[in-house]
Amino acid sequence: QGQDVSVILDLKEKTPINRINVSCLQNSYSWILMPAKVIFYSSEDGISYTLLKEISNVTDPKADGAVIANFTALFENTQARFIKVVCASQGDLPAWHHAAGNKSFIFADEIVIE
């Protein structure tokens, strides 16, 4: 709540990467918003990371009910041992929200690497 989701995945060896997908859920009434953006990084050593792609959220935060969105990055000629995924928090709930000013949640379901 009120913070980014940051995950580092160790693929155990240098592996070709063609696609990374992160599935997220939004239910704004329950204080759950999509991440502001999802950022993908790669690394060979787990220490120094290179930005692969950044995807901004396009889901309307006022959408009713449960909404699922996929943040998908496609790659060509990319290899990595480590993948870092950061789902950036929206921060506080906006002024129009019934709980405005409270910190929002991020719900990330799956990270799939192909």
N, C-alpha and C positions, 0 to 999 in steps of 0.2 A: 504494500500500500504506500503510494507516494514516492516510489523509487523505481529505477530501471530494472528490468530483468536482464541479467548478463550470464551467458552460458558459454563455457569452453568445452568443446568436444575433441577428444583425442582419438584419432582414427588408427593409431598404433604404427602406421607407416605412411609414407608419402603416397597419396591416392588421387587419381583423376577425379575432379569435381565438375559435374555438368549442370547441377541444379540443387538449390537449397530452398526448402519451403518451410515457413512457420505459419501455423494455423492459430488464430486468435479469436476469442469470443468477446462480444460487447453486449452488455445489458445495462444501459445507462441508469435506469431506475435503481438498480442495485449497486451503483457506484463503479461499475466495471466499464472502462472505456478502452477502445483500441489504443495501441501504442501510437505516439505521435509519428514515429518512424521506426523502421527496423534496419539495423546496420549489420552487414556481414563483413568479417575479416578472415584472413588466412595467415598461417604461420608454418614455418618449417621446424622451429625450435621451441615453440610455446612461450617465447619471451617477446620477440619482436613481431608485431602484427602489421599486415598490409590491408588497407581498405579494399574490399572487392566491390561492394555495391551498397547503396543506401536507398531505401524505398519509403516514401512518405505515405501516411495514411490518407485514404480518400473516403472513408466511411463517415457518414453524417453522425455526429455524436448524439443528435436528437432522435435517431431512428428508434422506433418502438420495438420492444421485445428483445429477444435474443438474436444477435446477428453474428455470423461467422465470416471471417475474411482470411484469405491466404495471402501472405507476403512471399512472393516467389522471385528468386534471382536465378537467371540463366547465365552460364559461363561457357567459354570456349578456351581450350588449351590451358586449363587451370589445374594445378596439383597442390595439395597441401597435406600436412599431417594433422594440424590443429585448425579447427574452425571456431571462431568466436561469433556469437550472435547476441546483439544488444537490442532489446525492445525498449525504446525510450518512453518514459512516463509522460502522460499528459499533464501531470502535476495536480494542482487543486481542481476540484469540480468547478465548472464555469458559473457565472452569475445567474443564468437561466435555470440551473438545476435546483431541485428542491432541497438539496444538501450542499448548496454552494459554499465553497471555501474549505470543505473537507477534502482529504487526499483521495484520489481515485485509485482503483485497482487495475492491474493488467492480468488477464487470464490467457496464457499461452498453452496450447494443447499439445502440439507435436512439432518436432523439428525433424525433417526428413532430408537426408543428403543422398544424392544420386550421382 
